[in-house]
Amino acid sequence: MPTVERHMSEQDLSTVRTGDGCDIAETAVVGEPGGSDGAYTRIGDDATVRGGTIVYTGVEIGDGFSTGHHALVRGGTTVGDDVLVGSHAVLDGDVTLGSRVSCQTGVYLPPKTTVGDDVFLGPHAVVTNDPYPVRETSELVGAALESNVSVGANATILPGVTVGEGSFVAAGAVVTEDVPPGTLAMGNPAGHEPLPEDLVGGNEL
């Protein structure tokens, strides 16, 4: 049987599948109803889920997962190995994260967002998916962050934008168009510059 450092409720036991060595806080909710009928929450080995965190059913998480406090992961989300979802960060359903992704405090990723491997999102970085919120009905369009992207604090990435592999989005940037691989994006709206030599290379997360 998997070892879980917590007495799980009968509801938890019916909707959650965990690997070995998981530490789930008493005040965390894992297996919150909201996924499709019969959906489970699946978490791999060696997870640490801190107090106040809510993970819905219909979520697939790899090994080495950890959260801060009061993180939220909604149904339809797939998470790779060694991923951090920081305090008050939100994966708002139907989000795909690769492995070794670090979502710092307050990060927001909406439905249809895809994130590659070895990606860093700084505090309160926001990805959006609604081109014309409230003013007109439009199809939600996810953004894509390719592998080895870094996104600075308070940056905003608009719907449908692809941030190319190895790129760096500066703090506070508003990214309105695709960022080519290996590029620095900065400003509002973000302009593109060659990546400075000291920023070239992948992330070690």
ABEGO torsion letter per residue (X at the ends): XBBBBBBBBAAAAAABBBBBGBBBBAABBBGBBGBBBGBBBBBBBGBBBBBGBBBBBGBBBBBGBBBBBGBBBBBGBBBBBGBBBBBGBBBAEGBBBBBGBBBBBGBBBBBGBBBBBGBBBBBGBBBBABABBGABBBBBBBBBBBBGBBBBBGBBBBBGBBBBBGBBBBBGBBBABBBBBGBBBBEOBBBBBBBBAAABEBBBX
